[in-house]
Amino acid sequence: MTVSAGSLFADAPLIVAHRGQPGEQENTLAGFEQAIRWGSDMIELDIRRCGDGTLVVHHDADLNGIPLTQMTLEQIRQSKAVPTLAETISTVKNRIRLDVELKEAGHEATV
């Protein structure tokens, strides 16, 4: 059976910026802004809950070897500019679609 690329997609394929735009730090507002400027259709980002309950945009379960679940947002931001999910949504709202990857179970209803 032969399948053409055109038959695989209802419309044109989506351009997805995985964790933001290459050349910027992953999962940052700067990376997301750059993805929008470059014309991406969607941003894939990773969500984790830190120790104070805040949902943050971060791929790894730890920062400098310390689990995010044992750190507050304030402590995390002393080492790295990690945006919250709320800040990210506020920044990109109505400008680009989001593909949110929940890195841990248990906060689906919150997102």
MARMI-620988 format. One line per field, with one value per atom (N, C-alpha, C): chain; residue in one letter; x, y, z. Coordinates in pm, 1 decimal, always signed. Layout:
BEGIN
kette: A / ...
rest: A / ...
u: X / ...
v: Y / ...
w: Z / ...
//
This chain:
BEGIN
kette: A / A / A / A / A / A / A / A / A / A / A / A / A / A / A / A / A / A / A / A / A / A / A / A / A / A / A / A / A / A / A / A / A / A / A / A / A / A / A / A / A / A / A / A / A / A / A / A / A / A / A / A / A / A / A / A / A / A / A / A / A / A / A / A / A / A / A / A / A / A / A / A / A / A / A / A / A / A / A / A / A / A / A / A / A / A / A / A / A / A / A / A / A / A / A / A / A / A / A / A / A / A / A / A / A / A / A / A / A / A / A / A / A / A / A / A / A / A / A / A / A / A / A / A / A / A / A / A / A / A / A / A / A / A / A / A / A / A / A / A / A / A / A / A / A / A / A / A / A / A / A / A / A / A / A / A / A / A / A / A / A / A / A / A / A / A / A / A / A / A / A / A / A / A / A / A / A / A / A / A / A / A / A / A / A / A / A / A / A / A / A / A / A / A / A / A / A / A / A / A / A / A / A / A / A / A / A / A / A / A / A / A / A / A / A / A / A / A / A / A / A / A / A / A / A / A / A / A / A / A / A / A / A / A / A / A / A / A / A / A / A / A / A / A / A / A / A / A / A / A / A / A / A / A / A / A / A / A / A / A / A / A / A / A / A / A / A / A / A / A / A / A / A / A / A / A / A / A / A / A / A / A / A / A / A / A / A / A / A / A / A / A / A / A / A / A / A / A / A / A / A / A / A / A / A / A / A / A / A / A / A / A / A / A / A / A / A / A / A / A / A / A / A / A / A / A / A / A / A / A / A / A / A
rest: M / M / M / T / T / T / V / V / V / S / S / S / A / A / A / G / G / G / S / S / S / L / L / L / F / F / F / A / A / A / D / D / D / A / A / A / P / P / P / L / L / L / I / I / I / V / V / V / A / A / A / H / H / H / R / R / R / G / G / G / Q / Q / Q / P / P / P / G / G / G / E / E / E / Q / Q / Q / E / E / E / N / N / N / T / T / T / L / L / L / A / A / A / G / G / G / F / F / F / E / E / E / Q / Q / Q / A / A / A / I / I / I / R / R / R / W / W / W / G / G / G / S / S / S / D / D / D / M / M / M / I / I / I / E / E / E / L / L / L / D / D / D / I / I / I / R / R / R / R / R / R / C / C / C / G / G / G / D / D / D / G / G / G / T / T / T / L / L / L / V / V / V / V / V / V / H / H / H / H / H / H / D / D / D / A / A / A / D / D / D / L / L / L / N / N / N / G / G / G / I / I / I / P / P / P / L / L / L / T / T / T / Q / Q / Q / M / M / M / T / T / T / L / L / L / E / E / E / Q / Q / Q / I / I / I / R / R / R / Q / Q / Q / S / S / S / K / K / K / A / A / A / V / V / V / P / P / P / T / T / T / L / L / L / A / A / A / E / E / E / T / T / T / I / I / I / S / S / S / T / T / T / V / V / V / K / K / K / N / N / N / R / R / R / I / I / I / R / R / R / L / L / L / D / D / D / V / V / V / E / E / E / L / L / L / K / K / K / E / E / E / A / A / A / G / G / G / H / H / H / E / E / E / A / A / A / T / T / T / V / V / V
u: +83.9 / +0.0 / +89.3 / +54.4 / +128.3 / +49.0 / +115.6 / +51.1 / +131.0 / +63.1 / +132.8 / +130.4 / +228.0 / +233.6 / +107.1 / +50.9 / -70.3 / -188.3 / -192.3 / -304.8 / -287.4 / -169.7 / -145.6 / -193.6 / -210.6 / -245.1 / -372.7 / -459.9 / -580.6 / -542.1 / -446.9 / -393.6 / -242.3 / -173.9 / -27.8 / +21.2 / +136.9 / +191.3 / +216.0 / +211.8 / +239.1 / +389.4 / +435.5 / +573.1 / +569.6 / +630.0 / +625.9 / +765.3 / +771.5 / +897.0 / +908.9 / +997.1 / +1013.8 / +1088.5 / +1016.0 / +1068.4 / +1111.9 / +1058.0 / +1092.4 / +1175.0 / +1233.5 / +1310.1 / +1456.0 / +1514.1 / +1657.1 / +1739.1 / +1844.6 / +1927.9 / +1896.0 / +1782.9 / +1744.1 / +1744.3 / +1754.6 / +1747.6 / +1610.9 / +1608.6 / +1484.0 / +1385.4 / +1256.2 / +1147.3 / +1158.4 / +1189.5 / +1195.9 / +1102.7 / +1063.6 / +978.3 / +1050.2 / +1181.1 / +1257.6 / +1252.2 / +1265.3 / +1256.6 / +1118.6 / +1015.4 / +878.5 / +850.8 / +898.3 / +881.2 / +950.6 / +1069.8 / +1143.6 / +1070.3 / +1011.9 / +934.8 / +817.1 / +752.6 / +641.6 / +693.6 / +803.7 / +860.5 / +900.8 / +946.9 / +991.5 / +875.5 / +754.8 / +638.1 / +599.2 / +644.0 / +602.4 / +451.9 / +392.4 / +248.5 / +215.4 / +310.9 / +284.6 / +415.7 / +403.6 / +518.0 / +489.9 / +585.8 / +578.7 / +657.3 / +596.4 / +665.2 / +636.1 / +721.4 / +714.8 / +672.6 / +583.0 / +530.3 / +564.8 / +611.7 / +636.1 / +583.8 / +554.5 / +510.9 / +630.3 / +658.6 / +768.9 / +716.2 / +803.5 / +770.5 / +662.8 / +646.2 / +541.6 / +409.3 / +402.9 / +279.4 / +265.8 / +358.2 / +352.9 / +386.5 / +308.0 / +339.6 / +441.9 / +555.7 / +663.9 / +692.5 / +750.1 / +786.8 / +933.0 / +952.9 / +1088.5 / +1087.3 / +1187.2 / +1192.1 / +1239.5 / +1347.9 / +1409.1 / +1339.4 / +1348.3 / +1286.7 / +1367.8 / +1491.0 / +1575.5 / +1643.3 / +1701.4 / +1781.6 / +1909.3 / +2020.6 / +2149.9 / +2148.6 / +2079.9 / +2075.8 / +1971.6 / +1899.9 / +1796.5 / +1660.0 / +1578.2 / +1445.6 / +1361.9 / +1293.4 / +1207.3 / +1100.1 / +1058.7 / +955.2 / +1003.6 / +1133.9 / +1190.6 / +1232.1 / +1195.4 / +1234.5 / +1111.6 / +1116.9 / +1011.9 / +1044.9 / +947.7 / +972.3 / +1084.7 / +1084.5 / +1189.0 / +1327.6 / +1338.9 / +1467.8 / +1510.9 / +1416.8 / +1447.6 / +1500.0 / +1434.2 / +1471.4 / +1603.2 / +1655.6 / +1788.9 / +1895.9 / +1864.3 / +1959.0 / +1927.6 / +1799.0 / +1759.6 / +1628.0 / +1615.2 / +1491.6 / +1386.9 / +1315.5 / +1213.3 / +1076.7 / +1002.7 / +870.5 / +766.3 / +664.0 / +550.0 / +461.0 / +372.5 / +276.5 / +187.8 / +144.5 / +58.2 / +127.8 / +255.1 / +330.6 / +342.3 / +365.9 / +380.2 / +250.4 / +140.3 / +10.6 / -18.4 / +6.7 / -16.0 / +68.1 / +190.2 / +281.2 / +240.0 / +196.4 / +171.4 / +23.6 / -64.6 / -209.2 / -254.5 / -333.7 / -391.5 / -287.2 / -164.1 / -58.7 / -4.4 / -15.4 / +37.1 / -28.8 / -36.8 / -92.5 / +14.9 / -30.6 / +60.4 / +34.9 / +141.9 / +138.6 / +204.5 / +122.7 / +171.2 / +197.4 / +322.7 / +358.2 / +367.9 / +280.0 / +282.1 / +387.5 / +493.0 / +603.6 / +574.1 / +473.2 / +433.4 / +281.5 / +231.3 / +86.8 / +41.1 / -86.7 / -144.4 / -184.9 / -147.5 / -191.2 / -263.4 / -322.4 / -395.5 / -511.5 / -585.3 / -701.6 / -659.6 / -542.0 / -493.2 / -459.6 / -403.2 / -363.5 / -487.6
v: -116.5 / +0.0 / +123.9 / +221.0 / +346.4 / +455.3 / +528.8 / +638.6 / +764.7 / +867.4 / +994.1 / +1076.1 / +1163.8 / +1249.2 / +1332.0 / +1373.9 / +1455.7 / +1383.2 / +1249.9 / +1175.9 / +1148.1 / +1171.0 / +1146.2 / +1259.7 / +1377.1 / +1495.2 / +1557.4 / +1600.1 / +1670.8 / +1803.9 / +1870.5 / +1995.8 / +1980.8 / +2089.4 / +2085.1 / +2037.0 / +1974.7 / +1932.4 / +2053.0 / +2028.3 / +2134.0 / +2144.4 / +2265.4 / +2288.9 / +2307.2 / +2212.5 / +2213.6 / +2247.4 / +2350.6 / +2389.1 / +2307.2 / +2208.4 / +2117.2 / +2187.9 / +2219.7 / +2293.7 / +2435.1 / +2487.3 / +2622.0 / +2619.1 / +2730.2 / +2744.4 / +2705.5 / +2625.8 / +2595.6 / +2725.0 / +2722.1 / +2840.6 / +2917.7 / +2887.6 / +2947.8 / +2837.3 / +2875.8 / +2776.8 / +2709.4 / +2576.8 / +2500.2 / +2541.5 / +2533.1 / +2556.0 / +2691.3 / +2795.5 / +2931.1 / +3022.2 / +3131.6 / +3228.0 / +3284.8 / +3305.2 / +3354.8 / +3255.5 / +3127.7 / +3024.9 / +3016.9 / +3036.0 / +3032.5 / +3155.1 / +3271.3 / +3393.6 / +3379.3 / +3322.3 / +3303.3 / +3205.5 / +3101.3 / +3005.8 / +3075.4 / +3165.5 / +3241.7 / +3330.2 / +3400.7 / +3489.0 / +3411.7 / +3289.1 / +3208.7 / +3141.0 / +3156.7 / +3105.1 / +2962.4 / +2909.8 / +2774.8 / +2772.3 / +2655.0 / +2638.2 / +2601.5 / +2539.0 / +2485.4 / +2477.3 / +2486.7 / +2467.2 / +2345.7 / +2253.5 / +2141.5 / +2183.2 / +2164.4 / +2199.0 / +2095.9 / +2093.2 / +1993.8 / +2059.9 / +1993.9 / +2048.7 / +1956.0 / +2017.6 / +1946.4 / +2032.0 / +1967.9 / +2041.2 / +2050.7 / +2173.0 / +2188.9 / +2173.9 / +2182.6 / +2153.0 / +2239.1 / +2361.7 / +2448.7 / +2435.7 / +2338.8 / +2313.1 / +2386.1 / +2474.8 / +2551.2 / +2461.1 / +2472.8 / +2401.0 / +2482.7 / +2419.5 / +2487.2 / +2417.6 / +2493.3 / +2440.9 / +2397.6 / +2266.4 / +2212.1 / +2065.8 / +2023.5 / +1886.0 / +1787.2 / +1818.5 / +1723.9 / +1724.6 / +1611.5 / +1598.0 / +1667.5 / +1707.3 / +1772.3 / +1894.5 / +1973.4 / +2088.5 / +2083.6 / +2066.9 / +2053.9 / +1940.2 / +1831.6 / +1713.3 / +1715.1 / +1825.1 / +1834.9 / +1817.5 / +1723.1 / +1704.0 / +1832.5 / +1864.8 / +1983.5 / +1975.1 / +1853.6 / +1836.2 / +1876.6 / +1894.7 / +1936.9 / +2084.4 / +2155.7 / +2296.2 / +2383.9 / +2504.8 / +2602.7 / +2672.0 / +2741.6 / +2818.1 / +2919.1 / +2983.6 / +3081.9 / +3017.5 / +2898.6 / +2828.4 / +2789.6 / +2742.6 / +2704.4 / +2824.9 / +2937.8 / +3057.7 / +3119.1 / +3076.5 / +3121.7 / +3060.6 / +2945.8 / +2877.0 / +2892.6 / +2906.1 / +2902.0 / +2976.5 / +3042.3 / +3115.3 / +3017.3 / +2955.1 / +2856.2 / +2923.7 / +2927.5 / +2989.8 / +2896.5 / +2955.7 / +2876.0 / +2848.1 / +2751.1 / +2724.4 / +2846.6 / +2910.4 / +3028.4 / +3141.4 / +3166.2 / +3270.3 / +3237.7 / +3111.1 / +3068.6 / +3088.7 / +3044.7 / +3061.4 / +3209.2 / +3290.8 / +3434.6 / +3495.1 / +3448.1 / +3501.2 / +3462.3 / +3338.8 / +3290.0 / +3283.3 / +3312.6 / +3298.7 / +3366.8 / +3294.1 / +3340.3 / +3369.3 / +3323.3 / +3346.5 / +3217.6 / +3107.0 / +2978.9 / +2868.2 / +2749.8 / +2635.1 / +2571.5 / +2505.2 / +2437.9 / +2287.7 / +2211.3 / +2066.9 / +2046.0 / +2026.6 / +2019.6 / +1874.3 / +1844.2 / +1709.4 / +1710.5 / +1634.8 / +1621.5 / +1517.6 / +1559.0 / +1468.7 / +1375.1 / +1407.8 / +1322.1 / +1314.0 / +1204.5 / +1189.6 / +1262.6 / +1297.9 / +1353.2 / +1498.1 / +1569.1 / +1708.1 / +1738.6 / +1635.1 / +1652.4 / +1750.5 / +1741.8 / +1829.3 / +1974.6 / +1997.0 / +2133.5 / +2200.8 / +2124.6 / +2179.3 / +2202.7
w: +0.0 / +0.0 / +0.0 / -79.9 / -86.6 / -17.6 / +68.6 / +140.5 / +112.5 / +66.0 / +43.8 / +171.9 / +185.7 / +304.9 / +317.5 / +206.7 / +210.0 / +271.2 / +258.7 / +314.8 / +464.3 / +518.5 / +660.2 / +749.7 / +692.6 / +770.3 / +717.2 / +807.7 / +765.5 / +702.2 / +759.8 / +708.6 / +701.2 / +693.0 / +693.8 / +830.8 / +836.0 / +965.3 / +1055.7 / +1186.1 / +1283.5 / +1308.7 / +1325.3 / +1367.3 / +1518.9 / +1591.1 / +1737.2 / +1790.2 / +1871.2 / +1936.1 / +2064.8 / +2062.5 / +2175.4 / +2287.8 / +2395.4 / +2510.9 / +2473.8 / +2366.7 / +2322.6 / +2195.7 / +2162.6 / +2039.3 / +2061.2 / +1968.8 / +1979.5 / +1984.4 / +2061.3 / +2077.4 / +2204.3 / +2264.6 / +2392.4 / +2498.2 / +2623.9 / +2731.2 / +2727.3 / +2744.0 / +2736.6 / +2845.0 / +2810.0 / +2905.4 / +2975.7 / +2899.0 / +2954.0 / +2875.1 / +2937.2 / +2867.6 / +2745.5 / +2754.9 / +2639.8 / +2524.1 / +2554.8 / +2451.3 / +2389.1 / +2469.9 / +2418.3 / +2331.3 / +2374.0 / +2294.5 / +2159.2 / +2160.1 / +2035.3 / +1943.6 / +1998.6 / +1917.9 / +1850.2 / +1921.2 / +1863.0 / +1750.4 / +1774.0 / +1671.3 / +1546.6 / +1563.7 / +1450.5 / +1377.8 / +1429.1 / +1358.7 / +1391.4 / +1504.0 / +1544.1 / +1566.9 / +1545.6 / +1566.7 / +1711.0 / +1778.8 / +1911.8 / +1989.6 / +2121.7 / +2210.3 / +2297.7 / +2303.6 / +2396.9 / +2519.5 / +2637.5 / +2761.3 / +2868.1 / +2968.4 / +3075.1 / +3205.5 / +3278.3 / +3403.2 / +3519.6 / +3627.9 / +3753.4 / +3868.0 / +3980.2 / +4099.4 / +4194.8 / +4239.3 / +4335.1 / +4477.8 / +4574.5 / +4713.2 / +4774.5 / +4726.3 / +4781.4 / +4706.5 / +4612.5 / +4539.7 / +4407.7 / +4376.5 / +4252.1 / +4134.0 / +4026.6 / +3903.5 / +3826.2 / +3796.9 / +3726.5 / +3594.4 / +3502.4 / +3371.4 / +3380.5 / +3390.9 / +3408.2 / +3367.5 / +3292.3 / +3243.3 / +3349.2 / +3415.1 / +3508.3 / +3644.1 / +3713.5 / +3845.9 / +3954.5 / +3919.7 / +4019.9 / +3959.2 / +4045.6 / +4005.3 / +4087.9 / +4019.9 / +4088.7 / +4190.9 / +4156.5 / +4241.8 / +4351.9 / +4366.6 / +4470.1 / +4403.9 / +4451.1 / +4391.6 / +4399.6 / +4290.9 / +4290.2 / +4397.4 / +4429.9 / +4532.3 / +4671.2 / +4686.3 / +4814.4 / +4813.1 / +4706.1 / +4691.9 / +4673.0 / +4725.0 / +4697.2 / +4565.5 / +4510.4 / +4388.4 / +4411.6 / +4525.7 / +4557.4 / +4556.7 / +4614.1 / +4615.5 / +4474.4 / +4394.8 / +4256.5 / +4180.4 / +4197.5 / +4121.7 / +4167.6 / +4278.7 / +4319.0 / +4229.4 / +4167.3 / +4079.8 / +3931.7 / +3898.7 / +3758.2 / +3739.3 / +3625.6 / +3594.1 / +3541.9 / +3632.9 / +3597.6 / +3604.5 / +3491.8 / +3496.1 / +3557.1 / +3613.3 / +3658.3 / +3538.2 / +3553.1 / +3446.4 / +3425.5 / +3534.3 / +3523.2 / +3447.8 / +3476.7 / +3405.4 / +3257.4 / +3228.5 / +3089.7 / +3013.5 / +3071.3 / +3004.7 / +2983.8 / +3083.6 / +3072.0 / +2959.4 / +2943.5 / +2841.9 / +2700.5 / +2680.8 / +2544.3 / +2507.1 / +2600.2 / +2579.2 / +2450.1 / +2373.1 / +2246.5 / +2139.0 / +2159.0 / +2060.0 / +1999.6 / +2074.9 / +2027.9 / +2109.2 / +2051.4 / +2123.4 / +2211.3 / +2317.4 / +2409.6 / +2410.6 / +2413.7 / +2435.6 / +2571.5 / +2673.4 / +2811.1 / +2848.3 / +2881.6 / +2926.9 / +3078.6 / +3141.6 / +3287.5 / +3322.1 / +3387.6 / +3416.7 / +3533.1 / +3614.6 / +3726.0 / +3728.0 / +3777.5 / +3792.9 / +3918.5 / +3921.2 / +4042.3 / +4036.4 / +3930.3 / +3922.1 / +3790.9 / +3732.8 / +3607.5 / +3622.5 / +3731.1 / +3751.1 / +3768.9 / +3825.0 / +3846.1 / +3714.6 / +3622.4 / +3493.1 / +3411.3
//
